[in-house]
Amino acid sequence: MHSSLGRFVRLEIKTNVLKTSLIAVLGWGLIPIVFTLTPQSLAQAAMPTELWMPLLAIFCFGSLFLPEQTTGVAAVINSKSIQLWTVYAVRFAWYFGVLAVLNVTLLGLYQIQGTTLAAGVLLGNASVKSLFIGSITLGSYCCSQSLAVAYLIPTVYFALCIGSNQLGALNLLTLMRQRPLSDNWLQLGVAAFLMIISFLLARRRLVNS
């Protein structure tokens, strides 16, 4: 079973997620052009992780569902020993890992440039944002079964975070708006709830099918 899962993960990465990951890396490569690598404050240092990385997260996590849009592919996967909800879980974990590596690399560039801001705070905050926006994307698709909705809802939510102060602790721009770091705990809790509901819905649809 373990060897079978290992082969599946390697094939999945090579076939379905590697191209998206490489595009995300290219998108990340624009950060040094768009943002400064010598931030003078925590809020400024957080700008790439709160304004740019969520867009990459929406792109990555929305792509999580692309391979199954071809008619009959989902049914074929569900007929195998590894079910569709497991496929989604593997892709979700992979994309989260890719985004985490990109965030760590960004913080490494800050360090190289002599920035001495709190790296742990920045990394923890960035990781929560990736999980939060990813869970919204996952939940949107699992509730609607629509790829368009999976992209639309997190994008609209992200736009609301930028244009409104009314979201409070659920605003993605925690450090930029100088909100308490405790907001991340609520966002993490909501992300966990949405992910649990999403995977339960995916398993339920599998049973009903």
C-alpha positions, -999 to +999 in steps of 0.1 A: +000+000+000+028+024+010+048+017-022+016+021-043+009+055-027+045+065-032+043+057-069+010+075-072+024+107-055+054+107-079+032+102-109+008+128-097+035+154-092+050+147-126+018+146-145-006+171-129+011+196-105+046+202-118+037+226-145+015+247-122+043+247-096+068+260-122+044+288-132+040+297-096+078+299-092+080+322-123+052+344-107+072+345-075+102+357-095+084+390-101+085+398-064+120+414-064+108+436-093+075+447-078+085+448-041+116+460-022+139+434-007+150+459+019+118+466+039+120+491+067+091+478+087+072+446+094+042+458+074+064+466+044+081+432+047+047+415+047+035+431+015+047+403-009+033+376+014-001+394+018-005+410-016+013+387-040+015+352-025-023+349-021-027+354-059-002+325-064-021+305-038-054+310-057-038+300-089-022+269-074-051+257-053-076+264-081-055+242-104-059+214-079-092+205-097-082+209-133-073+173-143-107+160-133-126+185-155-123+161-184-155+140-186-151+106-169-117+112-154-131+116-118-151+084-122-120+065-134-100+077-104-127+068-079-128+033-094-091+028-083-078+020-048-068+057-044-099+078-043-104+113-055-105+130-021-070+115-015-058+129-048-071+164-037-053+160-003-020+151-020-022+180-044-032+204-016-003+194+005+021+197-024+010+232-034+011+243+003+047+230+004+056+248-028+042+281-014+060+275+019+093+271+001+087+303-019+080+322+013+111+308+030+132+318-001+118+353+001+127+356+038+162+343+028+165+371+003+155+396+031+183+382+053+209+384+025+199+420+020+205+427+057+169+428+069+167+419+105+129+418+109+111+390+127+114+361+102+094+337+123+065+361+125+066+367+087+068+330+079+040+320+103+018+347+090+025+338+053+018+301+060-016+309+076-025+331+046-017+302+022-038+277+042-066+302+046-070+312+009-064+275-001-092+263+022-115+289+007-107+277-028-111+241-018-144+247+000-157+268-030-151+239-054-163+211-031-196+230-024-203+241-060-184+215-082-175+245-104-140+254-113-151+290-121-165+293-086-133+279-071-113+307-087-140+334-083-148+333-046-113+335-032-104+362-057-134+383-046-125+376-010-090+388-016-103+419-033-125+426-003-095+423+020-077+449+000-106+473-004-124+470+030-116+472+067-148+454+077-135+419+077-117+423+110-097+393+121-105+375+089-087+401+067-057+386+049-037+418+054-029+412+090+005+427+092-001+454+066-031+467+085-011+463+118-037+440+133-030+416+162-011+385+153-038+366+172-060+371+140-040+343+125-053+318+150-089+325+139-079+323+103-062+290+110-093+277+127-115+287+098-091+271+074-091+238+093-129+239+094-133+245+057-108+218+048-125+192+070-159+201+055-145+200+020-129+166+023-161+152+040-181+165+011-157+149-014-159+116+004-197+118+007-200+124-031-178+094-036-200+072-015-232+085-031-217+079-066 
